[in-house]
Amino acid sequence: MSCDLRGMSVLVTRPAAQADPLCSLIEKAHGRPVRFPAMEILPLDSEDARQVLAQAATADLLVFISANAVSHAFPLLPEALPLDLPVAAIGEATARRLEEYGLPATLVPAGRFDSEGLLALPELRDMKGRKVIILRGRGGREKLRTELQARGAEVVYAEVYERRVPRRSAANLLQGWERLVDVVTVTSSQVLDNLLQMLGEEGLPLLARTPLVVLSERTAEHAHDLGCREIWVTEQAGDRGILQTLCEIREEMT
């Protein structure tokens, strides 16, 4: 992708350990990434998750909700899984992480990388009598489990990580907002909520008038409800989709 951000400052709110690829793309496009993690990802080594994952080899389907779920689940999974075990990834980044761990995804939604996209796959229409393990972080949407159960599946969670709001002061960011932030990027509604919590009441009007890049219509609707006025939804998920949208915003600014 040919793109020149011409010094545009981009607030990157990804967790610290996951921000480098996006920041590198922004820098290569002559932009300035401003790192401000609005989420921490911590392992959740619970006995409940261990018991569920000990039975993974007998499941009919494993569903990985995120790349984080892959990374944090593998230390808890049995060493050997059946070669024909169906494995679903919520999106391309999750599928790539599974590939890195030697467990290729057999089911990946096309176009829409969320529960609705996964549920639209024809392979998941008839789930009668099938045992499904959903590997995810603590909490989150119930859409996937509820719908799979309605289709006849037995569904259990293995919650292998948790999300937290970082303990970090936003004072410097707020003070220098006009100089430091041309665009804000968030990758989920929860990241947006965390960011607002960290910014406080003083930050809401600043965020509301700043272009905001999100990955889904669902997050866009949430941002609109919070008062954000200039919301851009990427055409594709992932860092390159974010960069493409940043390029479009930069062109509109000129």
N, C-alpha and C positions, 0 to 999 in steps of 0.2 A: 504494500500500500504506500503510495506517494502522498505525503502529508507534511505540511510545515505549520506547526502550531505557533511559530513566531513568538516564543517567550510566554505563551499562555500559562498561567499558574493553575494547577489542577489539584484540588484537595482529594487525596487518596485515603479512603477510610477502611480499606481492607485490614484484616488482622496483620500484625507486624510481620509474621513469618510468611505471609502469602502476598505481600505487596510488591516484591522485587520485580516480577515479570511485567506488571502494568507500569511501574515506575520506569523501567528500562525502555519500554515502548514509547512512553511520553518523552523521555530524554532524547531518544533517537529521532523523534519528530520535532526536536527543538522546543519542547515545552519544559515546564518546571513542575515536577511533582512535589507536592507538599504533603508529607506523611503525617496523618493524624488517625491512628487506628481507633475505630469505634467499636471494636469487639475483640475479646480474647477467647481463644479456643483452648480448653484444658481437657486432658484425658479424664474419663470417668470409668474407673475400673471397679464396677459394682459386681456383687455376687449374682444378682439377677441376670445381668448381661452375660456373665460367664456361663451360667446354667443354660440360658437360651442358646448361646452360640456353640455350646458343647453338642447340641443336637442339629447343628447346621447341615451335616451330611445327610440327614434324613428329611430335610425340607424339600418342598417341591419348587420353591423359588426364593432367592435372596434378593432383596431390594436395597440398594445403597443410595441413600438420599443425597449424599454429597461426597466430594473428595475427602473431606475431613472424616467422614464415616468410614471410608476405606482405610485410611491411615491408622485410625484408632481401633478399628475392629480386628485387623489382621493379627496383632499379638494375641488375641483372644480366640481366634478361630482354630479348628482342628488343623493339623499339619497337612492332612490329605483330604481333599474334597472330591466327590465324583466328577469325572470329566464331563459328564452330560448334565450336570446340575445347572438349570437355568439361572442366570444372573442378570438383574436389571440395574441399569444406571440411570439416574434422573436426568443426566445431561452429558455433554461431551467431555467436560473437565473430569467428571467422575469416572467416565469410561476410560479416559487416558490414565488415571491413577490406578484403576483396576488392571490395566494392561501392564503398568510398571510392576505390579505385584504378582504378575503371572496368572491372573484370573480374568480373562477377557469377558466383557459384557456381551450377552447374547440378545439383550433387549435394551434399546436406547430410543427414546422418542425423537421424532423429527420435527424441527421447527420450534415447538413449545417445550422448554425444558423445565417442567414442573409436574406436580401430581396429575393435573389434567392431561398433560401431554402423554404421560406414561399410561394413564387409564384409557386413552384413546387407541392404544395398540390392540390389534385384533387378537393377539395371543393371550390377552388378559380379559377377554369378554366372558368366557365361561370358566369360573374358578371353583366350581362345586367340588368339595372334598379335598382341595389342595391346601397344603400347609405353607404359609408365607412368613418369612422373617424379614422385618423392616429394620435396617441398621441406620441409626440416626443419632442426632444429639438429643439431649434432654429437652422435652417440651416440643412445641411446634404444631403444625396443622394436623388435623385428624382426617382430612379429606380422603387420603389414600386408604387408610385402614377401614374407614367407614364404608367406602364404595366397594373395596375388595370383599369385605364381609357380606355386603348386600348381594354380591355375585356368588356367594357360597363358600368363600375361603375361610380358613382358620388363620388368623393373623396375630402375631406377637411382635413386640418391639424388643430390640436390643439397643439400648441407649448407651453409646460408648464415648461420648464427649459432652461437655457443657459449654455454653456461651456465657460470657460475663462482660459487663461494662468495665472498660479499663479505668483504673484510678489514675487519672491524669488531669491536670489543670488545663482549662481552655483559655486562660486569661490572655496569654500572648497572642493566640490565634484571634481572639475577639478584638484585641487592640489593633492588630495589624491586618484585619480582614480585607479592607479595600486594597491593600498592597499585595496580600498573600493569596487571595482566592478570587479567581475569575470564574471557575466552574467547580462544582462539587460532584463527586461520584459516590454512589452507594450501590451495594449489590443485593440488598434485601430490605424488607420493611423493618426487620429487627435492627439492622445496622442503622437505618434512618432514625428509629426511635432512640437508640443508644446515643447517636450523635446529638440529637436534640436535648437529651438528658444531660450530656456533657457540656453543651453550649449554654444551657439555661435560658431563662426568659430573655436575656439580652441578645442571645444568638438567634432566636426565632425570626425576627424581622430581617436580619442579615441573610439567613438561609432562604427566606421566602422570596427575596428579590434576586437571588443568585441562580444562574442556570444549573439545573440538577439533572444528572445522567443516571438513569435507572435501567434495570435489565428486563423488567416485565410490566405489563399493563396493571397487574395487581399492585405492585409497588407504586406505580404512577398514581393510581387512584388513592392509595394511602397518603402519598405526598400531597396530593391535591386537598384531601380532607384536613391535612395539617396546616394548610395555608400557602404551600409552595405555588408559585405562579408561572414559572418557566421550566417545564419538565420535558425532558427528552428521553424517549424509550429507544434503546438500541435495537437494530434490526436483527442482530444475532447475539447470542449470549457469549460471555467470555471477554478477555482483555482486548482482543482485536475488534470486537464489536464496540467496546467502549471507546477505543482509539478512533474508529471510524466516525462515531458520533461527535467526539471532540473536534475532529477535523471539520465536520459540518457546522458546528457552532462557531469555530474560528472563522470560517468563510462568511458566515452571516454577520459576524462582528465587523467585517471590513466594508 
